[in-house]
Amino acid sequence: MNDNQSIINLDSILNLSANLNESFDLNSILKSAMLSLMGKLKITSAQSYLFPNEAIESIPIKTSLSLKYTDHLFSYFNSNQSCDIIEIDNDNSCFDELNSIIENNYHYIIPLKNLEQNLAIILLGKKMQDIGVGLSDEEKYYARIVAQITSIALSNALNFQNIENQLREIEKRNLLFQNLLNVSNDFLSLRSEEMILKTFAFHLMGQLQLNRYAIFLKKSNNIFALIQNKFNFNFPKEYIQEISENNFGEFSMQIKEKYKFVNYVIPMFYQSDLKGFLLLGEKMSGTEYTAEDLLFSEMLSNTFIIALENHRLMQEEIKKLEIERDLYLAKEIQEQFLPKSFPDKQNWEFYGITKPSKMVGGDYFDFIELNERDIFIIVADVSGKGIGASLLMANLQAAIHSFSLLNMPIDELLRYINRLLYQNTAPDKFITFFIGKLNCEDSSFSYINAGHNPPIFLSQNEFTELDKGCLPLGIQQEIPEIEIGEKYFKSGDTLAIFTDGIVEALNPQMQEFGKNQLIENLINTRNSSSKEIADNLLNNLSKFVRNEKSSTEAMLFEDDITLNIIKRK
């Protein structure tokens, strides 16, 4: 090479950088980089590997190195800097077997890294015979520049691919949500077990593309009965009953050893009680089940069993001959939707209570444990009272439990529930709604108040009203704006979430109990347990509204009342 002629040309390097960074195809980037190095350095062959151990390009193909040696090649990531030009002949760390394989084909190794991210390795072969042996310092410098540009381009391409993958996952999840909304809508309109079962089977086969499945439901005698079987064989009773006594993963393996066409067992729980299970066979396409397939199966099964339970409870109501007995039965239904126990977390106390004004009501509260750390805390007030409000509350509860399985952000969950309620309730019905997500480890609490009475957050003798949020649910199809509030609990802090039945309760003189008396009660009992705080407040409320004409305490209140107390010890 002429001493006055440099291979480093700024324009050509800028053009190469532009070309490499315009492409998001890994093969194209590596191939362009290798061709540039081969052309400028007069190299006869080159090969590249994408980390970890996946061959991308080889020029020419006949000199390709087997993938089985790439584990040794990638050891250079740990012992060398990014874009170093390593001469194999002079590298004492190169092991003998690899050296003997590549000594006649490749002389240089260039590890490509960007911000400690291992990306690829480029192997360079001999220079043309008429040029001589070895790279000059300037040629090595040029190779290092090309390698750095290539590393950045590869990193950008991989980041772009990750973004594309995330967008595809979001699109899949949105499609899953839409399908689940459609299922919920379908179930809400059904009036018979036969139609519920047919709708379930229709969505199951349509979404998963399968025709082999079986459904078992638990009867009153705690025996799992076969409801529908699309397999071409029968299941022995001992295998079916065993599911109630074993872990589902173990049962899946056991039953697959016996019946190779059963791929998965999906449990059907209702309020922590195993009500049935679904056996899934192979898909018609022969492909494996994806994570989205299994999530949809679980969500669909959960919605199905809730629809069956709601249908069963409604049939029990219909059988009653008198309205009074209907009301008592509806009260029992409502109580089943409410928590039977409260979360047991170290340094935390949880307590909740609801009192309907007409046997059954439209108030609802719940504690949904998402994992060992996070808990959804929910209080809602359905417009109206009686059976109509109770049924709307039941549908709300079913929707919340279905969507909470996805562990989505609270504002996203709220939008889906609002859309479902808007599409399936009368125009004059709406729900005031408060939802909070408590992190029991760092004591953070994010919340949305959808038109509900602002809860009182008491820290020492100072109180704050939690009023950030949006419109009540069911008023508009799409909520225009949602504001998420944030609070942090310190030791001794207390949160009281309540419905308007407490602050709007009237005494015989038609005076309201009011927010000020509620806050005064909370301050006076701030050192008590969560249950004692609630009991004291409700006792004082009863005294305030007591009417001598009332024969029972249960009928003292004109509106449903609900109270939740959350306290950090």
C-alpha positions as CSV (number, residue, x, y, z in Angstrom):
1,M,0.0,0.0,0.0
2,N,1.3,3.5,-0.8
3,D,2.5,5.3,2.3
4,N,0.7,8.4,1.2
5,Q,-2.6,6.6,0.6
6,S,-4.8,6.0,3.7
7,I,-7.5,3.4,3.8
8,I,-9.3,5.5,6.4
9,N,-11.7,7.8,4.5
10,L,-14.1,9.8,6.6
11,D,-16.8,9.9,3.9
12,S,-16.7,6.2,3.4
13,I,-16.8,5.6,7.1
14,L,-19.8,7.9,7.5
15,N,-21.6,6.2,4.6
16,L,-20.9,2.8,6.1
17,S,-22.2,4.0,9.5
18,A,-25.4,5.4,7.9
19,N,-26.0,2.1,5.9
20,L,-25.5,-0.1,9.0
21,N,-27.7,2.0,11.2
22,E,-30.5,2.2,8.6
23,S,-30.9,-1.5,8.7
24,F,-32.5,-3.5,11.5
25,D,-31.6,-6.9,9.9
26,L,-28.8,-8.6,11.8
27,N,-27.7,-10.6,8.8
28,S,-27.5,-7.5,6.6
29,I,-25.5,-5.5,9.2
30,L,-22.9,-8.2,9.8
31,K,-22.6,-9.0,6.1
32,S,-22.1,-5.4,5.2
33,A,-19.5,-5.0,7.9
34,M,-17.6,-8.1,6.8
35,L,-17.7,-7.0,3.1
36,S,-16.3,-3.6,4.1
37,L,-13.5,-5.2,6.1
38,M,-12.7,-7.7,3.3
39,G,-12.6,-5.0,0.6
40,K,-10.5,-2.5,2.5
41,L,-8.1,-5.0,4.1
42,K,-7.9,-7.4,1.1
43,I,-9.1,-10.3,3.3
44,T,-10.1,-13.5,1.5
45,S,-12.8,-14.8,3.9
46,A,-14.8,-13.8,6.9
47,Q,-17.4,-15.3,9.2
48,S,-19.6,-13.9,12.0
49,Y,-21.6,-15.3,14.9
50,L,-24.4,-13.7,16.9
51,F,-24.2,-14.2,20.6
52,P,-24.8,-16.8,21.8
53,N,-23.6,-19.4,19.3
54,E,-25.9,-18.7,16.4
55,A,-24.2,-18.6,13.0
56,I,-25.3,-15.5,10.9
57,E,-23.1,-15.1,7.8
58,S,-20.0,-16.8,6.3
59,I,-18.1,-15.5,3.3
60,P,-17.3,-17.8,1.5
61,I,-19.5,-20.6,2.8
62,K,-16.9,-23.3,2.1
63,T,-14.7,-21.9,4.9
64,S,-17.4,-22.0,7.5
65,L,-16.4,-23.0,11.1
66,S,-18.7,-25.5,12.8
67,L,-21.0,-24.1,15.5
68,K,-19.7,-26.6,18.1
69,Y,-16.5,-24.4,18.4
70,T,-18.3,-21.2,19.1
71,D,-18.5,-21.7,22.9
72,H,-14.7,-21.3,22.8
73,L,-14.9,-18.3,20.5
74,F,-17.2,-16.4,22.9
75,S,-14.7,-16.8,25.8
76,Y,-13.0,-13.9,24.1
77,F,-15.8,-11.6,25.5
78,N,-14.5,-12.1,29.0
79,S,-10.8,-11.6,28.3
80,N,-10.7,-8.8,25.8
81,Q,-12.1,-5.3,25.3
82,S,-14.8,-4.6,22.7
83,C,-13.6,-4.4,19.2
84,D,-10.1,-5.6,19.9
85,I,-8.3,-7.1,16.9
86,I,-6.9,-10.4,18.2
87,E,-4.4,-12.4,16.1
88,I,-5.0,-16.1,16.6
89,D,-1.4,-17.0,15.8
90,N,-0.1,-14.7,18.5
91,D,-2.8,-15.5,21.1
92,N,-1.5,-18.0,23.7
93,S,-5.0,-18.4,25.2
94,C,-6.3,-19.9,22.0
95,F,-6.8,-23.6,22.7
96,D,-5.1,-26.1,20.5
97,E,-8.2,-27.8,19.0
98,L,-9.7,-24.5,17.8
99,N,-6.3,-23.3,16.6
100,S,-5.8,-26.4,14.4
101,I,-9.3,-26.0,12.9
102,I,-9.1,-22.3,11.9
103,E,-5.3,-21.8,11.4
104,N,-5.7,-22.3,7.6
105,N,-8.9,-20.2,7.3
106,Y,-9.0,-17.4,10.0
107,H,-6.2,-15.3,11.5
108,Y,-8.2,-12.6,13.4
109,I,-11.0,-12.5,16.0
110,I,-13.0,-9.3,16.7
111,P,-15.4,-9.5,19.7
112,L,-18.3,-7.0,19.3
113,K,-19.7,-5.5,22.5
114,N,-21.7,-2.4,23.3
115,L,-22.2,-1.1,26.9
116,E,-21.1,-4.5,28.3
117,Q,-23.7,-6.2,26.0
118,N,-22.1,-9.2,24.2
119,L,-23.3,-9.0,20.6
120,A,-21.2,-11.0,18.1
121,I,-17.8,-12.2,16.9
122,I,-16.2,-11.6,13.5
123,L,-13.6,-13.9,12.2
124,L,-11.2,-12.6,9.5
125,G,-9.2,-14.8,7.2
126,K,-5.9,-14.3,5.4
127,K,-4.9,-11.3,3.3
128,M,-4.5,-11.9,-0.4
129,Q,-1.1,-13.6,-1.2
130,D,0.2,-10.7,-3.3
131,I,-0.3,-8.2,-0.5
132,G,1.7,-10.0,2.2
133,V,0.9,-11.3,5.6
134,G,-0.5,-9.4,8.6
135,L,-2.4,-6.2,9.1
136,S,-0.7,-2.9,9.5
137,D,-1.5,-0.6,12.5
138,E,-3.6,1.6,10.3
139,E,-5.5,-1.5,9.0
140,K,-6.1,-2.6,12.5
141,Y,-7.3,0.9,13.4
142,Y,-9.7,0.9,10.5
143,A,-11.0,-2.6,11.5
144,R,-11.5,-1.3,15.0
145,I,-13.6,1.7,13.8
146,V,-15.8,-0.6,11.6
147,A,-16.2,-3.0,14.6
148,Q,-17.3,-0.1,16.8
149,I,-19.8,1.1,14.2
150,T,-21.1,-2.5,13.7
151,S,-21.5,-3.0,17.5
152,I,-23.7,0.1,17.8
153,A,-25.8,-0.9,14.7
154,L,-26.3,-4.4,16.1
155,S,-27.3,-3.1,19.5
156,N,-29.8,-0.7,17.9
157,A,-31.2,-3.6,15.7
158,L,-31.6,-5.8,18.7
159,N,-33.3,-3.1,20.7
160,F,-35.6,-2.5,17.7
161,Q,-36.4,-6.2,17.6
162,N,-37.2,-6.1,21.3
163,I,-39.6,-3.2,20.8
164,E,-41.3,-5.1,18.0
165,N,-41.6,-8.1,20.2
166,Q,-43.1,-6.0,23.0
167,L,-45.6,-4.4,20.6
168,R,-46.6,-7.9,19.3
169,E,-47.1,-9.0,22.9
170,I,-49.2,-5.9,23.6
171,E,-51.3,-6.6,20.5
172,K,-51.8,-10.1,21.6
173,R,-52.8,-9.0,25.1
174,N,-55.3,-6.4,23.7
175,L,-56.8,-9.1,21.5
176,L,-57.0,-11.4,24.6
177,F,-58.8,-8.6,26.6
178,Q,-61.2,-8.0,23.7
179,N,-62.0,-11.7,23.5
180,L,-62.6,-11.9,27.3
181,L,-64.9,-8.8,27.1
182,N,-66.9,-10.6,24.4
183,V,-67.1,-13.7,26.5
184,S,-68.2,-11.7,29.6
185,N,-70.9,-10.0,27.4
186,D,-72.1,-13.4,26.2
187,F,-72.3,-14.9,29.6
188,L,-74.2,-11.9,31.0
189,S,-77.1,-12.6,28.6
190,L,-77.5,-16.3,29.1
191,R,-80.3,-17.9,31.1
192,S,-79.6,-21.6,31.1
193,E,-76.7,-23.9,32.0
194,E,-76.9,-25.5,28.6
195,M,-76.3,-22.2,26.8
196,I,-73.5,-21.3,29.2
197,L,-71.8,-24.6,28.5
198,K,-72.3,-24.2,24.7
199,T,-70.9,-20.6,24.8
200,F,-67.9,-21.8,26.8
201,A,-67.2,-24.6,24.4
202,F,-67.6,-22.3,21.4
203,H,-65.0,-19.7,22.7
204,L,-62.7,-22.5,23.9
205,M,-62.5,-24.3,20.6
206,G,-62.5,-21.1,18.6
207,Q,-59.7,-19.4,20.4
208,L,-57.4,-22.4,21.0
209,Q,-58.3,-24.2,17.8
210,L,-58.8,-27.6,19.4
211,N,-61.5,-30.3,19.4
212,R,-60.3,-32.5,22.2
213,Y,-61.3,-31.4,25.7
214,A,-63.3,-32.6,28.8
215,I,-65.1,-30.6,31.5
216,F,-65.7,-31.9,35.0
217,L,-67.8,-30.1,37.6
218,K,-68.2,-30.8,41.3
219,K,-71.6,-31.8,42.4
220,S,-73.3,-31.4,45.8
221,N,-71.8,-34.7,47.0
222,N,-68.2,-33.4,46.3
223,I,-67.8,-35.9,43.4
224,F,-66.5,-34.5,40.1
225,A,-68.9,-35.4,37.4
226,L,-68.1,-35.5,33.7
227,I,-70.2,-32.8,32.0
228,Q,-68.7,-32.9,28.5
229,N,-66.1,-35.2,26.9
230,K,-64.6,-34.7,23.5
231,F,-61.9,-37.3,23.9
232,N,-62.3,-40.7,22.3
233,F,-61.8,-42.5,25.6
234,N,-63.3,-42.4,29.2
235,F,-61.4,-41.4,32.3
236,P,-61.5,-43.8,35.3
237,K,-63.1,-42.4,38.5
238,E,-59.9,-42.8,40.5
239,Y,-58.0,-40.5,38.2
240,I,-60.8,-37.9,38.4
241,Q,-61.2,-37.9,42.1
242,E,-57.4,-37.7,42.6
243,I,-57.4,-34.1,41.3
244,S,-58.9,-32.9,44.6
245,E,-56.1,-34.4,46.6
246,N,-53.0,-33.5,44.5
247,N,-51.1,-30.6,43.2
248,F,-52.3,-29.6,39.7
249,G,-48.8,-29.8,38.2
250,E,-48.3,-33.3,39.6
251,F,-51.7,-34.4,38.4
252,S,-51.0,-33.1,34.9
253,M,-47.9,-35.2,34.8
254,Q,-49.6,-38.3,36.2
255,I,-52.6,-38.0,33.8
256,K,-50.3,-37.4,30.8
257,E,-48.4,-40.6,31.6
258,K,-51.7,-42.5,31.4
259,Y,-53.3,-40.5,28.6
260,K,-50.7,-38.9,26.2
261,F,-53.4,-36.8,24.4
262,V,-54.2,-34.8,27.6
263,N,-51.8,-31.8,27.6
264,Y,-53.0,-29.6,30.4
265,V,-55.4,-29.5,33.4
266,I,-57.0,-26.1,34.1
267,P,-58.6,-25.8,37.6
268,M,-61.9,-23.9,38.0
269,F,-62.1,-22.0,41.3
270,Y,-64.9,-20.0,42.7
271,Q,-64.0,-18.1,45.9
272,S,-61.1,-20.4,46.5
273,D,-63.2,-23.4,46.3
274,L,-62.4,-26.0,43.5
275,K,-65.6,-26.2,41.5
276,G,-64.3,-28.2,38.5
277,F,-61.5,-28.6,36.0
278,L,-60.9,-28.6,32.3
279,L,-58.7,-31.1,30.4
280,L,-57.1,-29.8,27.2
281,G,-56.0,-32.1,24.4
282,E,-53.6,-31.4,21.6
283,K,-54.3,-28.4,19.3
284,M,-55.6,-29.3,15.8
285,S,-52.5,-27.6,14.3
286,G,-50.2,-29.8,16.4
287,T,-48.5,-26.7,17.8
288,E,-47.6,-26.1,21.5
289,Y,-49.8,-24.1,23.8
290,T,-48.5,-20.5,24.2
291,A,-48.6,-18.5,27.4
292,E,-51.5,-16.5,26.0
293,D,-53.4,-19.7,25.2
294,L,-53.1,-20.9,28.8
295,L,-53.9,-17.5,30.3
296,F,-57.0,-17.3,28.1
297,S,-58.0,-20.9,29.2
298,E,-57.7,-19.9,32.9
299,M,-59.6,-16.6,32.4
300,L,-62.3,-18.3,30.3
301,S,-62.7,-21.1,32.9
302,N,-62.9,-18.6,35.7
303,T,-65.6,-16.6,33.8
304,F,-67.5,-19.8,33.0
305,I,-67.6,-21.1,36.5
306,I,-68.7,-17.7,37.8
307,A,-71.5,-17.7,35.2
308,L,-72.6,-21.1,36.3
309,E,-72.5,-20.2,40.0
310,N,-74.5,-17.0,39.3
311,H,-76.9,-19.0,37.2
312,R,-77.3,-21.5,40.0
313,L,-77.9,-18.8,42.6
314,M,-80.5,-17.1,40.4
315,Q,-82.3,-20.4,39.8
316,E,-82.5,-20.8,43.6
317,E,-84.0,-17.3,43.9
318,I,-86.6,-18.0,41.1
319,K,-87.8,-21.1,43.0
320,K,-88.8,-19.1,46.0
321,L,-92.5,-18.4,46.1
322,E,-92.5,-15.3,48.3
323,I,-90.6,-12.0,47.9
324,E,-89.4,-12.1,51.5
325,R,-87.7,-15.4,51.0
326,D,-86.2,-14.1,47.7
327,L,-84.7,-11.2,49.7
328,Y,-83.2,-13.5,52.3
329,L,-81.7,-15.7,49.7
330,A,-80.2,-12.7,47.8
331,K,-78.7,-11.6,51.1
332,E,-76.9,-14.9,51.4
333,I,-75.7,-14.5,47.8
334,Q,-74.3,-11.1,48.5
335,E,-72.5,-12.3,51.6
336,Q,-70.8,-15.0,49.6
337,F,-69.2,-12.4,47.3
338,L,-67.7,-10.6,50.3
339,P,-64.4,-11.7,51.8
340,K,-64.8,-14.4,54.5
341,S,-61.3,-13.5,55.9
342,F,-58.9,-10.6,55.6
343,P,-55.3,-10.6,54.5
344,D,-52.8,-11.7,57.1
345,K,-49.7,-9.6,56.6
346,Q,-46.9,-8.8,59.0
347,N,-47.2,-5.2,60.4
348,W,-50.6,-4.7,58.8
349,E,-54.3,-4.9,59.9
350,F,-57.2,-5.2,57.6
351,Y,-60.9,-5.1,58.4
352,G,-64.1,-4.6,56.5
353,I,-67.8,-4.7,57.1
354,T,-71.0,-4.0,55.1
355,K,-74.6,-3.6,56.3
356,P,-77.3,-3.5,53.6
357,S,-80.4,-1.3,54.3
358,K,-82.9,-3.7,52.6
359,M,-81.6,-7.2,53.3
360,V,-79.5,-6.9,50.2
361,G,-77.7,-3.9,48.9
362,G,-75.4,-2.4,46.3
363,D,-72.3,-1.9,48.4
364,Y,-69.2,-4.0,47.7
365,F,-65.8,-4.3,49.2
366,D,-63.0,-6.8,48.6
367,F,-59.3,-7.6,49.4
368,I,-57.7,-9.4,46.4
369,E,-54.2,-10.7,47.1
370,L,-52.3,-10.5,43.8
371,N,-49.1,-12.0,45.2
372,E,-47.2,-12.2,48.5
373,R,-46.6,-8.4,48.3
374,D,-49.5,-6.6,46.6
375,I,-53.2,-6.3,47.5
376,F,-56.1,-4.8,45.7
377,I,-58.3,-2.9,48.1
378,I,-61.8,-2.2,46.7
379,V,-64.9,-0.4,47.9
380,A,-67.9,0.3,45.5
381,D,-71.4,1.7,45.8
382,V,-74.0,0.7,43.2
383,S,-76.7,3.2,42.5
384,G,-80.0,2.0,44.0
385,K,-80.8,-0.6,46.6
386,G,-82.3,-4.1,46.8
387,I,-81.9,-7.1,44.4
388,G,-81.2,-5.0,41.3
389,A,-78.2,-3.3,43.0
390,S,-77.1,-6.6,44.4
391,L,-77.0,-8.3,41.0
392,L,-75.1,-5.4,39.4
393,M,-72.7,-5.7,42.3
394,A,-72.3,-9.4,41.6
395,N,-71.4,-8.7,38.0
396,L,-68.9,-6.1,39.1
397,Q,-67.3,-8.6,41.5
398,A,-67.1,-11.2,38.7
399,A,-65.4,-8.7,36.3
400,I,-62.9,-7.5,38.9
401,H,-61.8,-11.0,39.8
402,S,-61.5,-12.0,36.2
403,F,-59.4,-9.0,35.2
404,S,-57.3,-9.0,38.4
405,L,-55.8,-12.3,37.3
406,L,-53.9,-10.3,34.7
407,N,-52.3,-8.1,37.4
408,M,-52.7,-5.1,35.1
409,P,-52.2,-1.4,36.2
410,I,-55.2,-0.1,38.1
411,D,-56.1,2.6,35.6
412,E,-56.1,0.0,32.8
413,L,-58.3,-2.4,34.9
414,L,-60.7,0.5,35.6
415,R,-61.1,1.3,31.9
416,Y,-62.0,-2.3,31.0
417,I,-64.5,-2.6,33.9
418,N,-66.1,0.7,33.0
419,R,-66.5,-0.3,29.4
420,L,-68.1,-3.6,30.4
421,L,-70.5,-1.9,32.8
422,Y,-71.5,0.7,30.3
423,Q,-72.3,-1.8,27.7
424,N,-74.3,-4.1,30.0
425,T,-76.3,-1.8,32.4
426,A,-79.2,0.5,32.1
427,P,-78.5,4.2,31.4
428,D,-79.6,5.2,34.9
429,K,-77.2,2.8,36.7
430,F,-73.7,3.7,37.7
431,I,-71.1,2.8,40.3
432,T,-69.0,4.9,42.5
433,F,-65.7,3.0,42.9
434,F,-62.5,3.2,44.9
435,I,-59.6,0.9,44.1
436,G,-56.1,1.0,45.7
437,K,-53.0,-1.2,45.2
438,L,-51.1,-1.6,48.5
439,N,-47.4,-2.8,48.5
440,C,-47.1,-4.4,51.9
441,E,-43.3,-4.3,51.7
442,D,-42.5,-0.6,51.0
443,S,-45.9,0.6,52.3
444,S,-46.7,2.5,49.1
445,F,-50.4,2.9,48.1
446,S,-51.6,3.9,44.7
447,Y,-55.3,4.6,44.2
448,I,-58.1,5.8,41.9
449,N,-61.3,7.4,43.2
450,A,-64.1,7.0,40.7
451,G,-66.7,9.4,42.1
452,H,-66.6,7.8,45.5
453,N,-66.7,9.5,48.9
454,P,-63.0,10.4,49.5
455,P,-61.5,8.0,52.0
456,I,-59.8,9.4,55.1
457,F,-56.0,8.9,55.5
458,L,-55.1,9.6,59.1
459,S,-51.5,10.1,60.1
460,Q,-51.2,11.0,63.8
461,N,-53.8,13.8,64.1
462,E,-53.6,15.0,60.5
463,F,-56.0,13.7,57.9
464,T,-56.0,13.7,54.1
465,E,-58.9,13.0,51.8
466,L,-58.0,10.6,48.9
467,D,-59.9,12.3,46.1
468,K,-57.8,11.8,43.0
469,G,-59.4,9.7,40.2
470,C,-62.1,10.0,37.6
471,L,-65.8,9.9,36.9
472,P,-68.1,7.1,38.4
473,L,-68.2,3.9,36.4
474,G,-70.9,3.2,33.8
475,I,-71.6,6.9,32.9
476,Q,-69.5,7.1,29.8
477,Q,-68.2,4.3,27.6
478,E,-64.7,5.7,27.7
479,I,-63.3,7.5,30.7
480,P,-61.6,10.6,29.4
481,E,-59.0,11.1,32.1
482,I,-57.8,9.2,35.1
483,E,-55.6,10.6,37.8
484,I,-53.7,8.1,40.0
485,G,-53.0,9.2,43.6
486,E,-50.1,8.0,45.8
487,K,-49.7,7.7,49.5
488,Y,-47.2,6.0,51.9
489,F,-48.1,4.5,55.2
490,K,-46.0,5.1,58.2
491,S,-46.3,3.2,61.5
492,G,-49.6,4.0,63.1
493,D,-51.2,5.4,59.9
494,T,-54.8,4.5,59.3
495,L,-57.0,4.5,56.2
496,A,-60.8,4.5,56.4
497,I,-62.7,3.7,53.2
498,F,-66.5,4.1,53.5
499,T,-69.7,4.5,51.5
500,D,-72.1,7.5,51.6
501,G,-74.5,5.5,53.9
502,I,-72.3,6.5,56.8
503,V,-71.8,10.2,56.4
504,E,-75.3,10.7,55.1
505,A,-77.0,8.7,57.8
506,L,-79.8,10.8,59.5
507,N,-81.0,11.0,63.1
508,P,-84.6,11.7,64.0
509,Q,-84.0,15.4,63.7
510,M,-83.0,14.9,60.0
511,Q,-79.4,15.8,60.8
512,E,-76.6,14.0,58.9
513,F,-73.8,12.1,60.8
514,G,-71.3,13.9,58.5
515,K,-67.7,13.7,57.7
516,N,-66.5,15.7,60.8
517,Q,-68.0,13.1,63.2
518,L,-66.4,10.3,61.2
519,I,-63.0,12.0,61.4
520,E,-63.4,12.7,65.1
521,N,-64.2,9.0,65.8
522,L,-61.1,8.0,63.8
523,I,-58.8,10.3,65.8
524,N,-60.2,9.2,69.1
525,T,-59.5,5.5,68.3
526,R,-56.3,5.9,66.3
527,N,-54.4,3.7,68.8
528,S,-56.9,0.9,68.6
529,S,-56.9,-2.1,66.3
530,S,-58.6,-1.9,62.9
531,K,-61.6,-3.9,64.1
532,E,-62.0,-1.9,67.2
533,I,-61.9,1.3,65.2
534,A,-64.7,0.0,62.9
535,D,-66.8,-1.3,65.8
536,N,-66.5,2.0,67.7
537,L,-67.5,4.0,64.7
538,L,-70.5,1.9,63.8
539,N,-71.7,1.8,67.5
540,N,-71.6,5.6,67.6
541,L,-73.4,5.7,64.2
542,S,-76.2,3.4,65.5
543,K,-76.7,5.6,68.5
544,F,-76.9,8.7,66.3
545,V,-79.6,7.3,64.0
546,R,-81.5,5.1,66.5
547,N,-85.2,5.2,66.0
548,E,-87.4,3.9,68.8
549,K,-89.9,2.6,66.2
550,S,-87.2,0.3,64.7
551,S,-87.5,-3.3,66.0
552,T,-84.1,-4.5,64.9
553,E,-80.7,-2.9,64.5
554,A,-80.5,-4.3,61.0
555,M,-83.1,-1.9,59.7
556,L,-81.8,1.3,61.3
557,F,-80.1,2.7,58.2
558,E,-81.8,4.3,55.2
559,D,-78.8,3.4,52.9
560,D,-76.3,0.6,52.7
561,I,-73.2,1.2,54.7
562,T,-69.7,-0.2,54.2
563,L,-66.5,0.5,56.1
564,N,-62.9,-0.7,55.5
565,I,-60.1,0.0,57.9
566,I,-56.5,-0.5,56.9
567,K,-53.8,0.1,59.5
568,R,-50.0,0.1,59.5
569,K,-48.8,-1.2,62.9
